[in-house]
């Protein structure tokens, strides 16, 4: 049996692999684990771990497959990532060396979509404003006199990006009676019809949606796609949900829009993470904040571990990978 290097500390191994999944992974090869307390962000540590390994399983905080790491691992042929984005781990050298790459992003789509739904409902019903008012000592009558609340049924929801998470989210809000607009240059008319959504331009979506939920990947064309101009296109009372990436939105413009009171927002991602204790977002009654945990359900993590085990199994059997990331796809994913 070949060596499978697991480049993840104990806490992350337990997060992704239950006893059955860990046993299944161990049945595929000799598992090599990092020493207790090892810094897997150190290339030298990773190089020692992957020496003679055919497969490396990665998680957050792992060093990339640099030239030095690859030199130490002449037998390495597969990187299987427990998360979604593999950009921090793969390199041009690793692809050139023939190291294949797979990831478990599909496992997270439903969890992110469900949290985006939860945030949407919280914004619509003013839960964040009520909570902020009561926790900061506002009197009962003033707390009750928040902005008008709205229902999701019959509302127009704009989805920016028909990604895996975008599709999970739009299916959920449609099931609760929302009308859905989508902007995505890669979504065909046939796919839109099958999803039960309407394709529109970004300006039309922003101007016509009560809720705008972001699910686009980070690409040159999407960085800063929601700036001051786009925020101004949103009518007063629009609700913005971002469980994707903070770089999709101009942070300064968003802060200004929130301070003006024109819109409310629910944010799971930030330009600075951890979000500084003194950051202005923290004190705004119209901002609902979560600490980049939209994908962090028990079920999501377990699905990710199961995907990784299945992909390693397919690879070792010589079967086609179902979640492979090829070099030409790297710049079209988040």
N, C-alpha and C positions, 0 to 999 in steps of 0.2 A: 504494500500500500504506500502511496505517495504521502508527502507531507502537506498538510493544510495549515498555514500560519494564520492565527486569529489575532489580528492587530486591534484589539479592543480590551480595555481594562475590565475587571470582574463585574463592576456595576452595569456596564453596557452589555456585556455578554448575558447577564441575567435579564436585562431589559428585553432583549431581542429573542433569546432562545429559552423556551421552557424546557423541562427535563426531556420531553420526547424529541423536540427539535435538536437539542444538544446531542442526544444519543444518536439521532439520525446522521448528524454531521460527523460525529466520531466514527460512524460505520463506513464513511466514505474515504477516510484517510487517517494518518497519524496526526492528531491535533498538536500543534506547537503553540504554547501560550507565552506571552511576555512575562518577564520576571515581575514579582510584586513591586508596585510603585514605579515601574519603568515609564519613562517619558516617550510615548510613541510618536510625539511630534519631532523627536530627534532622529535625523536620518540614520545616524550610526546605530541607534537602537533598532530601528526598523530593518536595517540591512542585516543585522545579526539574526533577527527573528525570521526573515524570509529566506535565509541561506538554505539552499537545497529544496525549498518549497515549490510545489507546482501551482498551488492556489494560495492567495491571500484574501482573507475576509477582513474588510476595513469598516471602521465606524468613525465618528467625529474625532477630530484632534490628531488624526494620523498624518504622518509626513507623506509627501508625494513620492511617486516612483521616479526619483531623480536618476541621473546617470550613475551616481555612486551606488545607490540602492540596487539598481538593475545589475550592475557589475558583480554585486555580491550574491545575486540570485539568478544564475544562468538557466535554471530549470523553470522559472516562473512563467506561467502561461495564462493565468486568469486572475483578475481582481474582481471580487464580488463584494459590492458595497451595500451595507444595511440601510443606507439612506437613499436620497433621490439624486442630488447633484453630485457628480463625480469629478467636477472640474478641479477641486482642490487636490486630487489624488493622482490623476493620470497626467502624462506628459507626452510631448511629441516623441520623445525617445522611447517611452513605453509602447506606444502604438507601433513605432518603427521596428521595435524588437519583437513584435508579434504578440504582445500581451493583450488578451481580449478583456473586455470590461462589461460587467453587468451590474444592475442596481435594482433596488426594491421600491422605487417611487410609487408604483401602482398601489402598494399597501397603504399609502398615506392619503390617497385621494378622497376616500369616503370620510375619513376623520376630519380632514380640513374642510370639506364641503359641509359637514354637519356642524362644525364650529362656526363657519361663516353663516349658516342658517341661524344658529343660536344668537350670534351677534346681531344679525339682521332683526330678529324678533325683539331682542332687548332694546335696540335703537327705536324700533317702531313703537314700542310700548313705553318708552321713556324710563326703562328700568335704571339705566345708568344715572340719569338726572335725579330720580327719586332717591337712589342710594346715596349719591353725593350730598344731596340736600340734608338728608336725615343724619348722615355721619358727621357733617360739619356744623350741626347745631341750628340749622334753619328752622323757624317755627313751622308748625304743622300746616297751617293755611298757606303759607308761602310755598312750602314743599309741594303741596297739591296743585299749585297754580302753574305747573310747567307747560311747555308747548303742547299743542293738540297731539294726541296719540293716533296712530293709524294702524290698520289691519293689513296683513299680507295678502289676504284673499282679495283679488281684483286690482292689486297694486301693480305698477309697471316696475320691473326689476331689470337693470342693465348689468350684463355680465361682460367684463372686458377680458377676453381670452377663453376660448373653448378648450382649455386644457383638461387634463384628467380631473383636477379639482374643480375647474369651472363646470364640467359636465355633471359631476356629482352634485354640486350646489344647485345648478339650474334644474336638475331633476327633482330635487327636494322642494324648491320653492314653487315649481310648477304643480307638484302634487298637492300643495297647500293653496292653489288657486291663483298664483301670480301669472301675469303676462310677462314674458321674458324677451328682451332685446339682447342681441349679442354682437359685439364687434370682434372680428378675428379674420385676418386676411387669408388664413388657410382653411376656413370653414366654407365648404361648398354649399350651394343652394339645396342640393339633395340631402346633405347631412343636416342642414338647418331644419328642413322639413321633417326629417326623421326624428329630430330632437324636439320638435314642436316649438321652435323659436323663430324670431325674425332677425335677419341680418340687417344691420344698419351701419352708418358711419359713426365715428366717435362723437362728433358734435351733436348729432341727432340723439344718440344714446344719453349723453350728459344732460341735454336740455329736456328730455322727455321721460326720465326715470325718477321715481321716488327714492329708490335704492340703487346705488352703483357699487358693485362688488368686483374687486380686482383679482384676476386669476391668470395673468399673463406671465411668461418667463422673462428673465432679464436678458435682453438683447440690445444691440446698439439702437435699434428703432424704438425700444420701449422704455429705455432709461429716461426718466423725467417726462414721460408722456402725459402725466397729469400735473400741469404747472398752473401758474396764476390765471392764465387765459382759460384753461379748461375748468378750473374751479369756479371761475366767474360765470361759465356757461350753465352751471348747475343752479336751478331755482332755489330760492330761500327755502329751507326745510329739507333739502336733500340729505340723504344719509349715505355716508361712504364707508365701505367695509374693505379693509386690506389685510388679507391673510397670506398674501403672495410674497412680495419683496418690497422693502421700503423705497428702493431706488426707482420704482415706477412713479413715485410722487415726489415733487419738489417739496422738501421738508419745510423750508421757510415759508413757501406759499401756503402750504397746508396749515401751518401754525397761525398765519395771519387770517386765513379763512375761519378757523375755529375761534380765534379771539374775537372776530367780528360777530360771532353768533349766527352767521348765515346758515351754516351746516353743522351736522353732528357727524362724528366718525368713530368707528371701532377699529382699533389697530392691534395687530399681533406682531408686527415687524417694525423695526426702527433703524435709523441710520447709525445710532450708537447702541450697541448691545454689550453688556447690560445697559438699560436705560438709566442715565444718571438720576440719583435721588432728587436733585434739584431741577430736573428738566421741566420746562413750562407745560408740557403735555399733562404732567401728573396733577396739576391743579385745576384743570379745565372741567367744568361740570358737563360739557357736551362732548367729552372724549371718553370712550370706554376702552380700557387698555388691558391686554393680556401679554405675558412675557414670552412670546415666540413659542407657543406650546400647542398650536392648532392641531398638529399631527400626533400629539403625544398621548393618545389613548392606549390602554393596555392591548386592545384588540389590534390596533394599527401596528404596534411594535411586534406583536406576535406574528402578524401576517408577513411583516418584513423578514423576520427570521425564517419563516417557512419558505418564502420566495428564494432567499439566499441558498438554503439547503437544496431546494429543488433545482436551482440553476447550477450549483456545483455538481450535483448528481448528473444532470444532463451533459455538462461539459465532460465529465470523466467517462461517460458512456459514449461520447462522440456524437451526441444528439444536438439539434439546433437549440440555441439559447432563445428564450422568449422575451428577455428584457435587455438584450445586448445594446450597448452604446458604441456605435462605430465612429471613427474620427470625423466623418462628414456630418454627423448628427450632433456633435458636441456643441457647436455654436448655435444650434437651434433649440437648445434646451436650457431650462433655468438652473 
